[in-house]
Amino acid sequence: MYIGDLHIHSRYSRATSKDCTPEYLDLWARRKGIHIVGTGDFTHPAWREELSEKLEAAEDGLYVLKKEYRIRDGEIPGEVIPRFVVTGEISSIYKKSGRVRKVHSLILLPGLEDAGRIAGKLGQIGNVQSDGRPILGLDCRDLLEIILELCPRAIYVPAHIWTPHFSLFGAFSGFDTVEECFEDLTPYIHALETGLSSDPPMNWRVSALDSYQLISNSDAHSPGKLGREANLFEIPLSYDGLFRAIQTGSGLAGTIEFFPEEGKYHMDGHRKCSLCLTPDDTRKYNGICPVCGRKITIGVSHRIEDLADRPEGYVREGAKSFESLMPLAEVIGASVGRSAAGVKVQREYQRMLSELGPEFEILRNIPPDEIRSVAGDRVAEGICRLRKGEVERIPGFDGEYGVIRLGGLL
């Protein structure tokens, strides 16, 4: 079983950490236990140059960090050697059917040569040098056509499809169907990225999505955020294996999810007024904030409710499995009553990795007694509760992340 996080960003994207380099992405993928990580930002020339310098070819369509660039900060039992796959996100802002559309797309490619060729073409259309996630005034249907013409083995996935402002089904700038967006090229869309503010059961309520593979990725803007969502693959370690899994579902075993309430657009609301609302509340107020009179941001839960034709609790036949997790440092912090980012928690985090293995192994697989022998009763109990889904959920809204609490520990 391989864990893959395919949607991330480099330091060349806006609002990202300076540590989003191949070295630190490799380091954190090893800490997390992620086998396949996207490069992100393949359209940016300086990033492609850095990738070409620091990565070397591994299996078909995959790369590995050269040994001379690898950061060593202690041994981790069962440590993985992460593979990189060429990926990038493109922001399309354009007018269609009388409305401005803002849709983000995730693209996977079989190699850096393909990335250079596609970036060259897109550079004739817009600026691909100022931001790792370029903004192009290009219809998504036309973007898909260009990608497929230049690289038929490319994988095109609408990104974080429910995000209010920049997504396929976004409440403010998206579409109501995949067909509205991609028209005659809709048959070339095989997978959708569900985003941090939704999980598979929410998406199962929309029957129009039944024919698509549902994938999850972190969209990380710093290396430490890798794996907050990810995919589980049972495939040959190769681009072709990824291609089949994402396009057909063969080898896509499931996903690792945020609790959707933790996502920053799960519920409706207005952050400036500290107002979190249910869809019914929003309708009652006619979409206008009762505090300041400005427009309420429509959250993912509301948007899915609008398009759903199935009740809550519906289980899609043949659906892939999924697990909802929270970061290990947050579990440790809950157990000791400290911030997950604090020195003591980070020291304990590193100790657990050095004695037990990568983070995902600890969160998902290592027996509680083994965890208890290293980290004590409270951390072991927290992980057990997490595995059972015994958490308190305070939903996020309008760009404000939600909070997930382990009952009795936070």
Buried (B, 14 or more C-beta within 10 A) or exposed (E): EBBBBBBBBBBBBEEBBEBBBBBBBBBBBBBBBBBBBBBBBBBBBEBBEBBBEBBEEBBBBBBBBBEEEBEEEEEBEEBBEBBBBBBBBBBBBBEBEEEEBBBBBBBBBBBBEBBBBBBEBBBEBBEBBEBBBBBBEBBBBBBBBBBBEBBEBBBBBBBBBBBBBBBBBBBBBBBEEBBBBBBEBBEBBBBBBBBBBBBBBBBBBBEEBEEBBBBBBBBBBBBBBBBBBBBBBEBBBBBBBBBBBBBEBEBBBBBBBBBBBBBBBBBBBBBEBEBBBBBEBBEEBEBEBBEEEEEBBBBBBBBBBEBBEEEEEBEBEEBBEBBBBBBBBBBBBBBBEBEBEBEEBBEBBBBBBBBBBBBBBBBBBBEBEBBBEBBBEBBBBBBBBBBEEEBEBEBBBBEBBBBBBBEEBB
